[in-house]
Amino acid sequence: MRQAGEYPRRASAIRSAGIMVLGVWLALVPAPPARSGEPLRLTLEDAIAVALERGHELGMAEAAEEGARARVGQSRSAFLPAVSASASYTKLDEVPYMDVSQFGSMFPPLMVPSEYLVEQGYLDPSTLEGLAGDRGADKIYMGDDDIYSVGLTVTQPIFMGGALLSAKGAAAHGLRAAEYNTLRTEHETRYNVTQAYVMLVQTNAALGVMDDAVAQMQGHIKDLEVMYEEGMLLERDIMQARVEMSAIELDRNSARHGVRLAGAALAFRIGLEPGTQVEAIDTLDRPLAASGELSELLMTAMNERPDLMAMMESVGAADNLVGLARSEFFPQIVAMGSYNWDRPDRAYQPEFYDHWSVTIAAQMNVFDWGGRWNRVREANSTRLQAERGLELMESAVCLEVEQSWQSYDEALEAIDIAERGIEQARESFRVTRESFQSGIASNSDVLDASTALRTAEMNGVAALARLRLAEAGLDLAAGVVSE
């Protein structure tokens, strides 16, 4: 009846299967009708497939899983060299210059060889203008007022004290935890849809019981009217039956509205538009197989339940966070290489020139007043909380499985009791009605027998619904999916 798989590898397979079922359903079933249109007829598997495709809770879990997958990618990229580019333009208010207004008077001997070079044509005469003191310019201009720079820098981590490995491990554990949480959300979605669907089926069955009760009472009233005309009973017997008929019709009216409310709840649960009318095709049937032994279910829950597996991954992530905090006690070593194109060039000419540099840098936090130690203590505390939380969750899962198993077992026993009650109530009503027709039993006896039969049939419907919900609850507690 159940199948327990290896959920880390089956998560995407289950989602794919659900989408395939939905695709077939969409191909065979028309679009959801409007408020006044025909009802949308669904099996339980149809309803689950729609919910898995449109459910908001599952969509949120899948979005969280995608975020965790992105964090894994980020942690991997930290091992690879990072390449950055830069470009800048600077506009100066004046071309850079050197003040040489006093240069000629401070170093007169320097002028003689310079003048000789001018005479020989080796030196531009304007060069000496700034060296002549008061006779010429007092500035030598260097470069340009437009400055450009373009560069590429490559940075490669060499040793980070294990920080990169710890971050990658924590991200990997986080991704697996997110995958398990998504799978758990799928299980919860299945259970919630099953609960809403079974409620709709139960209210439909209850309405059927009330329809039968109304038809039965109508037949009894006709018999009473014939007997009254023949003078075989008093008018108060007819009035008594009609009062009972009114009570049954009130119950049927409540059951009819209950069907509508249950249909609206199912439509909401599976993500259909408000006002969409939903009709359940499946009926409440007694299961053909038992639920299995409690010990087997406990073992399955310990090995397969997604939220428990997610908690285990959280412990692994917390352990990596401890390693990340400890990495601060080691030096961080990186290598950087740069290649730049700048203007003006080294000779202050308005031309681009290229140059490069290679740097190996090491940095280490030597003393921070105990900050590193306290961060390690905090990480250890987080890991301890995760470990204690895992132990608590394991105990809670065992309790939940045992409670669900007991509820399922109780529901099975209730089915047997309800079936015997229905059989006895039907026989009692048959005998009482025959006795009434023979003049042995009274009209009140027939009404009491009819009420007892109606109550027994309603108890049978409730018992079947309770069994179906108990079965779904046991699947949820054990972390398996019913076929």
N, C-alpha and C positions, 0 to 999 in steps of 0.2 A: 504493500500500500504506500510505502514511503521510500524515498531514495535519498541517501546522504552522499554528497559528492565532496570533492576536494575544492573547497570554495575559493581559495585564492586564484586557481586556474579556471574556475567555472563561472566567475562573476560575469565576465563579458559574454560567455556563451549563453547564460541564462537571459541576459538582456537581449541578445541577438535572437534567441528563440521567441521571446515575448514580442519583439518587433515583427518577426515573421508571421506569428499568429495574428497580430493586429493587421498586417498587410493583407492576409487572406480574408480576414473579417471585413475589412474595408472594401475588398473587391466583391464580396458577396452580399453585403448589407448596405442599403442606401444610407445617405447622410442622415444625421439626427433630425427628426421632424421638428416643426415649429410647435408652439404651445398648443395650437388647436389641431395639429396633425395626428397621424396614426402613431401609436406607441412604438418605441424602439424595443424589439424583442431580443433579449440577450441571454446566453448561457453564463454560468459563473466564469468559465475560462475567457469568454468574450469580455466580460466586465473587467476581469483582472488585466487582460491585455490592453484595454483602453486606459486603465488607471496607470499602468506602467509606462505608457506613452505620454500621458497628459498630466500625471500627478505632480503637484508642486513640491511635495516633500522629496520625492525621488529626484526631481530636477535640481533642487538645492544640494542634495547629497552628491550628485554627479558634478555639479559646479565646484564643490569643495574638493572632490577627487581630482578634477582638472587643475585646480590651484596647487594641490600637493604634487602633481606630476610636473608642474612648472618649477616648483622649488627643487625637485630633483635635478632638472636641467640646469638650474642656476648653480647648484652645488658642483655639478660636473664641469661647468664652464670655468670655475675658479681654478682648476688645475692647468688650464691652457693659457698661453700668452695673450695678454690684452693689448690691442693696438689702438692708439688714440691719435687723432690728428688735431692740429691747432693752426690757426691763421689769425694774423692781427695786422692792423693798419693804424699808424700813429701820425697825426698831423701836429707838427710843432709850430709855435707862434714865431720862431726865428730859427734860422739855420745855426747849428752849433758852431761856436768859434772859440779861439784862444786870444786873450787880451795880451798884446805885445807892445802896448804904447810906450813902455819904458825900456823895452828890450834893447834899442839902439844905444841909449845913454848908459845902460848898465854894462853892456859888453861891446864897447867900440872896436876892440881888436877883431871881432868877428866880422865886421863889415868889410875889411880890406880884402880878404880872400873871396868874399861873396861878390864884391864889385868886380874882381878879376874874372870870376866865372861868368858874370853878365857880359863883360867885354868880349869874352871868348865865345859867347853864344850858347853856353851850357846852362844858363839859368835865366828864367824869365824875369825881366826888370820889375814886374809888379810884385814879385815875391819880396823885394827889399823895401817895399813901401811901408809895410808894417813894422820894419826894423829900424826905420829912420827917425824914430822919436817923434818930435813935433812936426816934422816936415811931411808926414804922410799918414796913411790909415793906421789905426791902432788895433785891428782885428785880423786874425787869420781864420777864415771860414773852413770848416771841416764837415764833410758829409752833405746831408740834404734835410730839408724840413719835412719830407715825406718818407716815412720809414715803414717797410714791409717785412713781414716774417711769416714763413710757412714751414711747418715741421711735422714729423711723424715720430711717435714714441712707442716702443714695445716694452712691456713689463711682464716678466716671467717670475712667479714665485718659485723659490728654490727650497726653502725649509720654513715651515710655519708652525712647528711644534706639534704637529698632528691635528691642527685646527681644521684643515681642509678635509681630511679623512673623517673626522668626527661630524663635521657638518653634512658631508655626503651620507654617512650612516644614519644620522638623525632624519634627513630628508627621505631616505629610502624607507625607513620604518614608518614615517608619517604617511607616505604614499600607500603602503600596504594597509595601514590603519584606515585610511580614507576609502580604499577599495572594500574593506570589510564593512565599514559603516554604510556604504552604498548598498551592499548586499543585504545588510540587516534592514535597511529602509525598504528594500524590495520585499523582504519577508513580512515586514509590518504592513506594507501596502496590501499584500495578498490577504493578510488576516483582516485588515479593516474592511476591504471590499467584500470578503467572505461574510463578515459580520453583517454588513449592510444588506447583502444579497439574501442571506438566510432570513433576516428580519422581513424582507419583502415577501419571500416564499411563505414564511410563517403567517404573515397577515393575510396572504391570499388563501392559505389553507383554512385559517380561522373564518374568513368570509365564506368559504365553501361550507363549513360546518353550520354557520348561521343561516345560509340559504337553505340547506337541508332541513334545519329546524323550523324555518318559516313554512316550507312546503309541508312538512310533517304536521305542524299545528293547523295549517289550513285544512288538511284532510280530516284531522280530528274534529275541527269545528263543524265541517259539513256533516260528519256523522252525528254530531250532537244536535244539529238543527233538524236532521231527519228524525232522530229519536224524540226530540221535543214535539215535533208535529204529530207524532204518534202517541204522545202523552206518556212517554216512558221515563222522562226526567223533568226536573224543574228548570225554569229559565235561569236561575242563578248559576247553574252548571255551565250554561253557554256564556254568561257574563264572566264567570271565573276563567274560562278558556280564553276569552277575548282579552282579558287583562294580561294573561300570560303571553298572548300573542303580541300585545303592545310592548311588553318587556323584551321579547325576542327581537322585534323589529328595531327597538332602540339599540340593542347590542349589535345587530347587523349594520345599522347606520354607523356606529362607532367603528366597526371592523372595516367598512368601506372607506371611511376617511383614514383609517390606519394604513390601508393599502396605499393611498395617495401620498401620505407622509413618508412611508417607507420608500416609495419610488423616488420621491424628491431627494431623500437622504442618499440613496444609491447614486442618483444622477450627480449630486454634489461630490460624492466620494470619488467617483471615477473621472470627474472633470468635465462633465457635459454642461451645456448651456442651461441657465436657469429656465425652468418651465418645460424642459424636455421630459416627455412621458416615457417611462421605462417599464417594460413588462418582463418578468422572470420566466424563463422557459423551464428550468430545472425544477424538480420537486424534492420533497424531503423523503429520502430513502434511508433505510437502515443499512449501515456499512456491512460488507461481506467479510471483512477481515478484522482481526483484533489489532490493537495498537502496539503490541510488543511488550517485552518485559521491561520493568522499571530500570533494572541494572543496565540493559542495553541502551535505553534512552538516555540515561545519565552519562554513559560513556560517549554516546554520540554528541551530546551537548558539550561535553568537555573538549571534544576534538573538532567539532564542526561549527559551533555557534559563532556567527560572525562578530557580534559585539564583544564576545569574550576574546576572540582572536585579535580584534582591534585593540583591546586593553593590553594584551601581551605585546603588541607592537609599540604601544605607548611606553611600556617599560623599557623596551630596547632603545627608543628614541631618547628617553630620559638618561639612559646610561651613556649615550653618545654626547649628550649635553655636558655630562661630567668631564669627559675627555676634552670637550671644547673649552671648558673653563680652565682645565689644567694646562692647556697649551700656552697660556699666558706666562708660564714659568720658563719658557724656552725663547731663544732669540728668533726673530723673524728675518729671513734673508731673502732678498729679491734682487733680480738683475734687470737693468734698464738700459735700453739702447735708443739713441735719438739721432735723427737725421733732419737737418734744417736747411732752408733756403732763405737768406736774409738780404735785404737791401737797405742802405748802402753796404758796400763791401768793406773789407778790412782796411783798405787804403782810402776809405771815405769817398769812394767814387760811386755815382748813382747807377750801380750795376748789381745784379744778384750774384751771390756766391754761396756755395754749399759747404757744410761742415757737419761732422758727426761726433758722437761721444758714447762711451760705454761706461756704465756705473754698476757696481755691486754694493748694495747697502744692507747693513745689518742693524736691527733695532731691538732693544730688549728693555722691558720694564724692570728696573733694578729695585726700586723701592716706592711703594704707593700706600704706606701706612696700613697694610693688611687688607687692601682692597681685593687682591687676587685670592687670598686665602678665604675671605668671606664669600667670594663668588663661587669658589669650589664647594664651600659648605652649603651654599644655597642650592647648587646643582645636586649635591648628594641628598639634600632634603627632598627635592623634587622627585628624585629617583625612588627614595624610600616611600613617599606618598603614593607613587605609581604602583610599587610592589604591594603595599598594603591594600590599595584599591583593587588590585587584581585578586588578592586573596579573598577580599570581601565579596567581589563579584562572583568568584567561583562558588562560594557558599550560597549566594543569592540565586545563582543559576540552578544549583542542585535543589534548593527549596522550591523554586518555580516549577522545575520539571516534576518534582514529586507532587506538588499541589495540582498541576495540570493532569498528571496521570490519575490521581485520585478522583478529580472531577470527571475525567473521561470514564473511569470505571463506574462511578456513581451514576453517570448518565446512561451507561449501558444497562445497569440494573433497573433504572427508572423506566427504560423502554419496555422491559419485560413486564413490569408492574402495570404500566399504562395499557399495554396490549391486553393483559388479562382483565383490567378494569373495563375496557371498551367491549370486550367479548361478553362479560357478565352484564354490563349495562344494556347491551342490545338484546340479550336473552330476557333480561328482566322487563324491558319495555314490551317485547313481543308477548310474553306471558301475561303481563298486566293488561295489555290492550285486548287480548283474547278473553281474559277474565271479565273485563269491562263489558265487552260485547255479549258475554254470557250472563251478565247481571250479577256477577260475583264481586267484582272490584268496582270502586267508585271512580267518578271523574277526577277527583283529587289524586287518587292513586296513579292514574294515567299521566296527569301533569307532573307529578313527582318523578315518575319513571322517565318522562321525557326530559326533565331538567337534569336528572342523573346521567342520562345518555349524552346529552349535550356537554355536560361538564367533563365526562370521561373522554369524549372525542377531542375537546379542547386540550385536556391534559396530554393526550397522545400527540397532538400537534406540537405542543410546547416541549414534550420530551424529545421528539425527533429533532427539533431545532436546537435544543440544548446539547444533544449529542453531536450534532454537526459543528457547533461552535466549540465544544470541548475538544473535538478532534483537531480543528484548526488551531486552537490554543495550545494543544500539545505539540503540534508541528512547530509553532512559533517558539515554544519554550525549548524544544530539542534542537532547533536550528536546521530543520529539514523542510523540504517542499513536497507537498502531496502531489502525486501524479493524477 
